Amino acid sequence: MRIFFLAVVALAFSCTSKEEKGQTLFERNCSSCHNFRADGIGPQLGGVVEKTSTEWVKNFIKDPKSMIDAGDEHASATYSHFNTYMPGFGHLPDGDLDAIVAWLKTKPAPEKKEYKPDGTELKDPIPAKIEMSDLVVDLQLATTIPPSSNEGQKTRIVQLGYRPDTKDVFVLDLRGKLYQADHQRSAIVFRSRKRISKVYRQARARNGFGSFAFHPDFAKNGLLYTTHSEGPGSGAADFAYADSIKVMLQWVLSEWKDGKSRELFRANMVQQIHGMQEITFNPLAKPGDEDYGLLYAGIGDGGAVEIGYPFIAHNKNNIWGSILRIDPQGNDSKNGKYGIPKN
């Protein structure tokens, strides 16, 4: 009897662990495009295994383009609706694919909501068609940014900015490199992985080295500001939500001077999408203006709304889903690392 009990416990633990592993893999590889409630960048996946089969789902994850090109009915219908190819995950071993399918099986199809028109809808909101212009834009090559790695990873350019005093142009690769562009060539001036030991970057997701901003007085103070993502629990979060909701990663705002960093704040995020990306100073503010030297930071909802936690972002007391404006040289914030503008 004891052996039977232990076997049942072991089996239950194995099943639970497999689903948990699948959830982790889904969150890392799939959640930026898919959820279980409504279509987004890709289709919602509630009930997808029941609609197709375990093997179909595994094959589609491995190589969706081949299935679409081969004329598979369900794959072709999905492509026709979303008009884009999902990237293949052929590098995932069968054990990982089985775990993802196990997790998908726990997610039923969402309840369908029927839309009933009431006659007040606009059949065509833009009845007058836009005419072609005779304007011609002359494009000239400015610079070329190399692949992100020696393995040929495609460069993911997420920001183009400039140094305020010299007007030198800088280009940011999400995968961790800041380039200075000059005369059709580019040179690396900052590598996040060499300077930030905990930087978190997941393939195909919108995290890594998020943004940069030179202080308007950079020529005098040498201050550079950056955002980057780190794994969950990498540090004490200045902005957090209920601990019953899982933390996928953290976004960090840092100040750099002479190669050394100072953390201003970090925020927990529910998912990999919609993090803390762009930061900037008001380019129109001049010395003496109230806005001069104040840093703006765009804080996404972290995917909270999409996966069923809208109250995280839809709350004026929370930072998610908002734009912050801080004084990076002040110290009257709760953590004492930045200032709150008086106005």
TORKOL-4160 file (C-alpha; in steps of 0.2 Angstrom, whole numbers, padded with zeros to 4 digits, m for minus):
343
<pt num="1" X="0000" Y="0000" Z="0000"/>
<pt num="2" X="0014" Y="0012" Z="0004"/>
<pt num="3" X="0023" Y="0008" Z="m0012"/>
<pt num="4" X="0007" Y="0012" Z="m0021"/>
<pt num="5" X="0005" Y="0028" Z="m0012"/>
<pt num="6" X="0022" Y="0034" Z="m0016"/>
<pt num="7" X="0020" Y="0029" Z="m0034"/>
<pt num="8" X="0004" Y="0040" Z="m0035"/>
<pt num="9" X="0013" Y="0054" Z="m0026"/>
<pt num="10" X="0028" Y="0053" Z="m0038"/>
<pt num="11" X="0016" Y="0052" Z="m0053"/>
<pt num="12" X="0007" Y="0068" Z="m0047"/>
<pt num="13" X="0023" Y="0077" Z="m0044"/>
<pt num="14" X="0029" Y="0072" Z="m0061"/>
<pt num="15" X="0013" Y="0079" Z="m0070"/>
<pt num="16" X="0013" Y="0095" Z="m0060"/>
<pt num="17" X="0032" Y="0098" Z="m0063"/>
<pt num="18" X="0029" Y="0095" Z="m0082"/>
<pt num="19" X="0015" Y="0107" Z="m0083"/>
<pt num="20" X="0026" Y="0120" Z="m0073"/>
<pt num="21" X="0040" Y="0117" Z="m0084"/>
<pt num="22" X="0029" Y="0120" Z="m0099"/>
<pt num="23" X="0022" Y="0136" Z="m0091"/>
<pt num="24" X="0040" Y="0143" Z="m0089"/>
<pt num="25" X="0044" Y="0138" Z="m0107"/>
<pt num="26" X="0028" Y="0146" Z="m0114"/>
<pt num="27" X="0031" Y="0162" Z="m0104"/>
<pt num="28" X="0049" Y="0163" Z="m0111"/>
<pt num="29" X="0046" Y="0159" Z="m0129"/>
<pt num="30" X="0027" Y="0161" Z="m0133"/>
<pt num="31" X="0019" Y="0174" Z="m0121"/>
<pt num="32" X="0025" Y="0189" Z="m0131"/>
<pt num="33" X="0013" Y="0184" Z="m0145"/>
<pt num="34" X="0000" Y="0173" Z="m0137"/>
<pt num="35" X="m0012" Y="0172" Z="m0123"/>
<pt num="36" X="m0027" Y="0161" Z="m0118"/>
<pt num="37" X="m0041" Y="0174" Z="m0119"/>
<pt num="38" X="m0040" Y="0184" Z="m0135"/>
<pt num="39" X="m0030" Y="0185" Z="m0152"/>
<pt num="40" X="m0015" Y="0197" Z="m0151"/>
<pt num="41" X="0000" Y="0197" Z="m0162"/>
<pt num="42" X="m0004" Y="0178" Z="m0164"/>
<pt num="43" X="m0020" Y="0168" Z="m0160"/>
<pt num="44" X="m0025" Y="0164" Z="m0143"/>
<pt num="45" X="m0021" Y="0146" Z="m0138"/>
<pt num="46" X="m0034" Y="0141" Z="m0126"/>
<pt num="47" X="m0041" Y="0124" Z="m0133"/>
<pt num="48" X="m0028" Y="0123" Z="m0147"/>
<pt num="49" X="m0023" Y="0105" Z="m0143"/>
<pt num="50" X="m0042" Y="0100" Z="m0143"/>
<pt num="51" X="m0044" Y="0108" Z="m0160"/>
<pt num="52" X="m0029" Y="0100" Z="m0168"/>
<pt num="53" X="m0019" Y="0086" Z="m0159"/>
<pt num="54" X="m0003" Y="0085" Z="m0148"/>
<pt num="55" X="0008" Y="0080" Z="m0163"/>
<pt num="56" X="0001" Y="0095" Z="m0174"/>
<pt num="57" X="0005" Y="0107" Z="m0160"/>
<pt num="58" X="0023" Y="0100" Z="m0158"/>
<pt num="59" X="0026" Y="0100" Z="m0177"/>
<pt num="60" X="0019" Y="0118" Z="m0179"/>
<pt num="61" X="0030" Y="0124" Z="m0165"/>
<pt num="62" X="0045" Y="0116" Z="m0173"/>
<pt num="63" X="0042" Y="0123" Z="m0191"/>
<pt num="64" X="0026" Y="0133" Z="m0194"/>
<pt num="65" X="0032" Y="0139" Z="m0211"/>
<pt num="66" X="0034" Y="0121" Z="m0218"/>
<pt num="67" X="0017" Y="0117" Z="m0213"/>
<pt num="68" X="0009" Y="0132" Z="m0220"/>
<pt num="69" X="0019" Y="0130" Z="m0237"/>
<pt num="70" X="0013" Y="0112" Z="m0237"/>
<pt num="71" X="m0005" Y="0118" Z="m0237"/>
<pt num="72" X="m0010" Y="0111" Z="m0220"/>
<pt num="73" X="m0028" Y="0117" Z="m0217"/>
<pt num="74" X="m0027" Y="0124" Z="m0200"/>
<pt num="75" X="m0010" Y="0131" Z="m0202"/>
<pt num="76" X="m0015" Y="0140" Z="m0218"/>
<pt num="77" X="m0030" Y="0147" Z="m0210"/>
<pt num="78" X="m0020" Y="0154" Z="m0196"/>
<pt num="79" X="m0008" Y="0162" Z="m0209"/>
<pt num="80" X="m0022" Y="0169" Z="m0219"/>
<pt num="81" X="m0029" Y="0178" Z="m0204"/>
<pt num="82" X="m0013" Y="0185" Z="m0196"/>
<pt num="83" X="m0003" Y="0186" Z="m0213"/>
<pt num="84" X="0014" Y="0183" Z="m0205"/>
<pt num="85" X="0025" Y="0168" Z="m0201"/>
<pt num="86" X="0028" Y="0163" Z="m0183"/>
<pt num="87" X="0046" Y="0159" Z="m0180"/>
<pt num="88" X="0051" Y="0141" Z="m0179"/>
<pt num="89" X="0057" Y="0134" Z="m0163"/>
<pt num="90" X="0066" Y="0118" Z="m0170"/>
<pt num="91" X="0080" Y="0120" Z="m0157"/>
<pt num="92" X="0068" Y="0115" Z="m0143"/>
<pt num="93" X="0070" Y="0096" Z="m0138"/>
<pt num="94" X="0055" Y="0084" Z="m0138"/>
<pt num="95" X="0054" Y="0085" Z="m0119"/>
<pt num="96" X="0052" Y="0104" Z="m0119"/>
<pt num="97" X="0039" Y="0102" Z="m0133"/>
<pt num="98" X="0029" Y="0089" Z="m0123"/>
<pt num="99" X="0030" Y="0101" Z="m0108"/>
<pt num="100" X="0023" Y="0115" Z="m0118"/>
<pt num="101" X="0009" Y="0104" Z="m0124"/>
<pt num="102" X="0005" Y="0098" Z="m0106"/>
<pt num="103" X="0003" Y="0116" Z="m0101"/>
<pt num="104" X="m0008" Y="0121" Z="m0116"/>
<pt num="105" X="m0019" Y="0106" Z="m0112"/>
<pt num="106" X="m0023" Y="0115" Z="m0095"/>
<pt num="107" X="m0030" Y="0130" Z="m0104"/>
<pt num="108" X="m0048" Y="0128" Z="m0111"/>
<pt num="109" X="m0055" Y="0138" Z="m0125"/>
<pt num="110" X="m0062" Y="0155" Z="m0119"/>
<pt num="111" X="m0080" Y="0158" Z="m0119"/>
<pt num="112" X="m0086" Y="0166" Z="m0135"/>
<pt num="113" X="m0093" Y="0183" Z="m0135"/>
<pt num="114" X="m0105" Y="0187" Z="m0149"/>
<pt num="115" X="m0106" Y="0204" Z="m0156"/>
<pt num="116" X="m0123" Y="0210" Z="m0161"/>
<pt num="117" X="m0123" Y="0226" Z="m0172"/>
<pt num="118" X="m0136" Y="0239" Z="m0168"/>
<pt num="119" X="m0136" Y="0249" Z="m0184"/>
<pt num="120" X="m0125" Y="0263" Z="m0177"/>
<pt num="121" X="m0108" Y="0256" Z="m0183"/>
<pt num="122" X="m0098" Y="0265" Z="m0197"/>
<pt num="123" X="m0097" Y="0252" Z="m0211"/>
<pt num="124" X="m0082" Y="0262" Z="m0218"/>
<pt num="125" X="m0074" Y="0275" Z="m0206"/>
<pt num="126" X="m0063" Y="0282" Z="m0220"/>
<pt num="127" X="m0074" Y="0282" Z="m0236"/>
<pt num="128" X="m0062" Y="0294" Z="m0245"/>
<pt num="129" X="m0047" Y="0285" Z="m0251"/>
<pt num="130" X="m0030" Y="0292" Z="m0249"/>
<pt num="131" X="m0022" Y="0298" Z="m0265"/>
<pt num="132" X="m0005" Y="0294" Z="m0270"/>
<pt num="133" X="0008" Y="0308" Z="m0268"/>
<pt num="134" X="0021" Y="0314" Z="m0280"/>
<pt num="135" X="0033" Y="0317" Z="m0266"/>
<pt num="136" X="0050" Y="0308" Z="m0268"/>
<pt num="137" X="0061" Y="0304" Z="m0253"/>
<pt num="138" X="0080" Y="0302" Z="m0257"/>
<pt num="139" X="0088" Y="0289" Z="m0246"/>
<pt num="140" X="0107" Y="0288" Z="m0243"/>
<pt num="141" X="0116" Y="0275" Z="m0233"/>
<pt num="142" X="0121" Y="0282" Z="m0216"/>
<pt num="143" X="0129" Y="0267" Z="m0207"/>
<pt num="144" X="0127" Y="0248" Z="m0206"/>
<pt num="145" X="0126" Y="0239" Z="m0189"/>
<pt num="146" X="0133" Y="0222" Z="m0189"/>
<pt num="147" X="0124" Y="0206" Z="m0183"/>
<pt num="148" X="0122" Y="0205" Z="m0164"/>
<pt num="149" X="0134" Y="0190" Z="m0162"/>
<pt num="150" X="0147" Y="0180" Z="m0171"/>
<pt num="151" X="0133" Y="0166" Z="m0173"/>
<pt num="152" X="0124" Y="0178" Z="m0185"/>
<pt num="153" X="0110" Y="0184" Z="m0173"/>
<pt num="154" X="0100" Y="0198" Z="m0182"/>
<pt num="155" X="0103" Y="0215" Z="m0175"/>
<pt num="156" X="0088" Y="0222" Z="m0166"/>
<pt num="157" X="0089" Y="0241" Z="m0167"/>
<pt num="158" X="0077" Y="0248" Z="m0155"/>
<pt num="159" X="0083" Y="0266" Z="m0153"/>
<pt num="160" X="0093" Y="0280" Z="m0162"/>
<pt num="161" X="0099" Y="0295" Z="m0152"/>
<pt num="162" X="0112" Y="0308" Z="m0151"/>
<pt num="163" X="0124" Y="0316" Z="m0139"/>
<pt num="164" X="0118" Y="0333" Z="m0135"/>
<pt num="165" X="0134" Y="0343" Z="m0136"/>
<pt num="166" X="0142" Y="0335" Z="m0152"/>
<pt num="167" X="0127" Y="0328" Z="m0160"/>
<pt num="168" X="0136" Y="0312" Z="m0163"/>
<pt num="169" X="0123" Y="0298" Z="m0168"/>
<pt num="170" X="0121" Y="0282" Z="m0157"/>
<pt num="171" X="0112" Y="0266" Z="m0161"/>
<pt num="172" X="0106" Y="0254" Z="m0149"/>
<pt num="173" X="0105" Y="0235" Z="m0151"/>
<pt num="174" X="0092" Y="0227" Z="m0140"/>
<pt num="175" X="0104" Y="0212" Z="m0138"/>
<pt num="176" X="0116" Y="0223" Z="m0128"/>
<pt num="177" X="0127" Y="0234" Z="m0138"/>
<pt num="178" X="0127" Y="0253" Z="m0140"/>
<pt num="179" X="0136" Y="0259" Z="m0156"/>
<pt num="180" X="0142" Y="0276" Z="m0162"/>
<pt num="181" X="0138" Y="0279" Z="m0180"/>
<pt num="182" X="0151" Y="0288" Z="m0191"/>
<pt num="183" X="0154" Y="0290" Z="m0210"/>
<pt num="184" X="0145" Y="0273" Z="m0214"/>
<pt num="185" X="0154" Y="0264" Z="m0201"/>
<pt num="186" X="0149" Y="0260" Z="m0183"/>
<pt num="187" X="0159" Y="0257" Z="m0167"/>
<pt num="188" X="0154" Y="0248" Z="m0151"/>
<pt num="189" X="0155" Y="0260" Z="m0136"/>
<pt num="190" X="0145" Y="0251" Z="m0123"/>
<pt num="191" X="0142" Y="0232" Z="m0120"/>
<pt num="192" X="0128" Y="0229" Z="m0107"/>
<pt num="193" X="0134" Y="0211" Z="m0104"/>
<pt num="194" X="0152" Y="0216" Z="m0099"/>
<pt num="195" X="0145" Y="0230" Z="m0088"/>
<pt num="196" X="0129" Y="0222" Z="m0081"/>
<pt num="197" X="0132" Y="0204" Z="m0074"/>
<pt num="198" X="0113" Y="0200" Z="m0072"/>
<pt num="199" X="0106" Y="0207" Z="m0088"/>
<pt num="200" X="0092" Y="0196" Z="m0094"/>
<pt num="201" X="0088" Y="0194" Z="m0113"/>
<pt num="202" X="0077" Y="0181" Z="m0120"/>
<pt num="203" X="0077" Y="0177" Z="m0139"/>
<pt num="204" X="0063" Y="0186" Z="m0149"/>
<pt num="205" X="0056" Y="0195" Z="m0134"/>
<pt num="206" X="0057" Y="0213" Z="m0131"/>
<pt num="207" X="0069" Y="0213" Z="m0116"/>
<pt num="208" X="0088" Y="0216" Z="m0114"/>
<pt num="209" X="0096" Y="0233" Z="m0117"/>
<pt num="210" X="0081" Y="0244" Z="m0118"/>
<pt num="211" X="0086" Y="0262" Z="m0120"/>
<pt num="212" X="0099" Y="0276" Z="m0117"/>
<pt num="213" X="0099" Y="0294" Z="m0114"/>
<pt num="214" X="0113" Y="0307" Z="m0112"/>
<pt num="215" X="0111" Y="0320" Z="m0099"/>
<pt num="216" X="0109" Y="0337" Z="m0108"/>
<pt num="217" X="0124" Y="0343" Z="m0098"/>
<pt num="218" X="0134" Y="0327" Z="m0103"/>
<pt num="219" X="0149" Y="0337" Z="m0109"/>
<pt num="220" X="0151" Y="0344" Z="m0091"/>
<pt num="221" X="0145" Y="0329" Z="m0080"/>
<pt num="222" X="0147" Y="0314" Z="m0091"/>
<pt num="223" X="0131" Y="0306" Z="m0086"/>
<pt num="224" X="0123" Y="0293" Z="m0096"/>
<pt num="225" X="0106" Y="0284" Z="m0092"/>
<pt num="226" X="0101" Y="0266" Z="m0098"/>
<pt num="227" X="0087" Y="0254" Z="m0095"/>
<pt num="228" X="0089" Y="0235" Z="m0095"/>
<pt num="229" X="0080" Y="0219" Z="m0090"/>
<pt num="230" X="0086" Y="0207" Z="m0076"/>
<pt num="231" X="0079" Y="0190" Z="m0070"/>
<pt num="232" X="0066" Y="0189" Z="m0057"/>
<pt num="233" X="0072" Y="0192" Z="m0039"/>
<pt num="234" X="0089" Y="0200" Z="m0046"/>
<pt num="235" X="0087" Y="0214" Z="m0033"/>
<pt num="236" X="0074" Y="0222" Z="m0022"/>
<pt num="237" X="0060" Y="0230" Z="m0032"/>
<pt num="238" X="0056" Y="0248" Z="m0029"/>
<pt num="239" X="0039" Y="0245" Z="m0038"/>
<pt num="240" X="0031" Y="0228" Z="m0035"/>
<pt num="241" X="0013" Y="0221" Z="m0035"/>
<pt num="242" X="0005" Y="0207" Z="m0025"/>
<pt num="243" X="0017" Y="0193" Z="m0022"/>
<pt num="244" X="0003" Y="0181" Z="m0027"/>
<pt num="245" X="0006" Y="0186" Z="m0045"/>
<pt num="246" X="0022" Y="0179" Z="m0053"/>
<pt num="247" X="0036" Y="0190" Z="m0058"/>
<pt num="248" X="0044" Y="0186" Z="m0075"/>
<pt num="249" X="0058" Y="0199" Z="m0075"/>
<pt num="250" X="0063" Y="0216" Z="m0068"/>
<pt num="251" X="0067" Y="0232" Z="m0077"/>
<pt num="252" X="0081" Y="0243" Z="m0071"/>
<pt num="253" X="0085" Y="0261" Z="m0073"/>
<pt num="254" X="0103" Y="0266" Z="m0071"/>
<pt num="255" X="0115" Y="0281" Z="m0071"/>
<pt num="256" X="0132" Y="0279" Z="m0078"/>
<pt num="257" X="0148" Y="0289" Z="m0075"/>
<pt num="258" X="0166" Y="0285" Z="m0079"/>
<pt num="259" X="0161" Y="0267" Z="m0082"/>
<pt num="260" X="0152" Y="0264" Z="m0065"/>
<pt num="261" X="0134" Y="0263" Z="m0063"/>
<pt num="262" X="0121" Y="0269" Z="m0050"/>
<pt num="263" X="0104" Y="0261" Z="m0049"/>
<pt num="264" X="0089" Y="0273" Z="m0048"/>
<pt num="265" X="0075" Y="0261" Z="m0047"/>
<pt num="266" X="0069" Y="0244" Z="m0053"/>
<pt num="267" X="0051" Y="0237" Z="m0056"/>
<pt num="268" X="0044" Y="0220" Z="m0057"/>
<pt num="269" X="0035" Y="0214" Z="m0073"/>
<pt num="270" X="0022" Y="0201" Z="m0075"/>
<pt num="271" X="0028" Y="0196" Z="m0093"/>
<pt num="272" X="0042" Y="0199" Z="m0105"/>
<pt num="273" X="0032" Y="0212" Z="m0115"/>
<pt num="274" X="0028" Y="0230" Z="m0113"/>
<pt num="275" X="0042" Y="0233" Z="m0101"/>
<pt num="276" X="0052" Y="0249" Z="m0097"/>
<pt num="277" X="0059" Y="0254" Z="m0113"/>
<pt num="278" X="0062" Y="0272" Z="m0119"/>
<pt num="279" X="0070" Y="0285" Z="m0108"/>
<pt num="280" X="0073" Y="0303" Z="m0114"/>
<pt num="281" X="0076" Y="0321" Z="m0109"/>
<pt num="282" X="0065" Y="0335" Z="m0116"/>
<pt num="283" X="0076" Y="0340" Z="m0131"/>
<pt num="284" X="0067" Y="0357" Z="m0132"/>
<pt num="285" X="0071" Y="0362" Z="m0114"/>
<pt num="286" X="0084" Y="0374" Z="m0111"/>
<pt num="287" X="0095" Y="0378" Z="m0095"/>
<pt num="288" X="0083" Y="0387" Z="m0083"/>
<pt num="289" X="0067" Y="0379" Z="m0089"/>
<pt num="290" X="0057" Y="0369" Z="m0076"/>
<pt num="291" X="0059" Y="0353" Z="m0087"/>
<pt num="292" X="0078" Y="0355" Z="m0090"/>
<pt num="293" X="0087" Y="0339" Z="m0084"/>
<pt num="294" X="0072" Y="0330" Z="m0080"/>
<pt num="295" X="0071" Y="0312" Z="m0086"/>
<pt num="296" X="0056" Y="0304" Z="m0094"/>
<pt num="297" X="0053" Y="0285" Z="m0093"/>
<pt num="298" X="0040" Y="0275" Z="m0102"/>
<pt num="299" X="0034" Y="0261" Z="m0091"/>
<pt num="300" X="0023" Y="0248" Z="m0100"/>
<pt num="301" X="0010" Y="0237" Z="m0091"/>
<pt num="302" X="0022" Y="0222" Z="m0092"/>
<pt num="303" X="0009" Y="0212" Z="m0101"/>
<pt num="304" X="m0002" Y="0213" Z="m0085"/>
<pt num="305" X="m0018" Y="0218" Z="m0094"/>
<pt num="306" X="m0016" Y="0204" Z="m0108"/>
<pt num="307" X="m0015" Y="0190" Z="m0096"/>
<pt num="308" X="m0029" Y="0195" Z="m0084"/>
<pt num="309" X="m0022" Y="0208" Z="m0071"/>
<pt num="310" X="m0028" Y="0225" Z="m0078"/>
<pt num="311" X="m0029" Y="0232" Z="m0060"/>
<pt num="312" X="m0010" Y="0233" Z="m0060"/>
<pt num="313" X="m0010" Y="0245" Z="m0074"/>
<pt num="314" X="m0027" Y="0253" Z="m0072"/>
<pt num="315" X="m0023" Y="0261" Z="m0056"/>
<pt num="316" X="m0016" Y="0279" Z="m0054"/>
<pt num="317" X="m0006" Y="0274" Z="m0039"/>
<pt num="318" X="0004" Y="0262" Z="m0049"/>
<pt num="319" X="0018" Y="0266" Z="m0061"/>
<pt num="320" X="0014" Y="0252" Z="m0074"/>
<pt num="321" X="0006" Y="0259" Z="m0090"/>
<pt num="322" X="0012" Y="0277" Z="m0087"/>
<pt num="323" X="0026" Y="0289" Z="m0091"/>
<pt num="324" X="0037" Y="0294" Z="m0076"/>
<pt num="325" X="0046" Y="0311" Z="m0075"/>
<pt num="326" X="0060" Y="0311" Z="m0062"/>
<pt num="327" X="0075" Y="0322" Z="m0057"/>
<pt num="328" X="0089" Y="0309" Z="m0058"/>
<pt num="329" X="0100" Y="0321" Z="m0048"/>
<pt num="330" X="0088" Y="0323" Z="m0034"/>
<pt num="331" X="0086" Y="0311" Z="m0018"/>
<pt num="332" X="0068" Y="0314" Z="m0011"/>
<pt num="333" X="0061" Y="0298" Z="m0018"/>
<pt num="334" X="0056" Y="0284" Z="m0007"/>
<pt num="335" X="0072" Y="0275" Z="m0010"/>
<pt num="336" X="0082" Y="0291" Z="m0010"/>
<pt num="337" X="0090" Y="0288" Z="m0027"/>
<pt num="338" X="0081" Y="0301" Z="m0037"/>
<pt num="339" X="0070" Y="0316" Z="m0035"/>
<pt num="340" X="0052" Y="0321" Z="m0038"/>
<pt num="341" X="0050" Y="0337" Z="m0048"/>
<pt num="342" X="0042" Y="0350" Z="m0038"/>
<pt num="343" X="0029" Y="0354" Z="m0052"/>
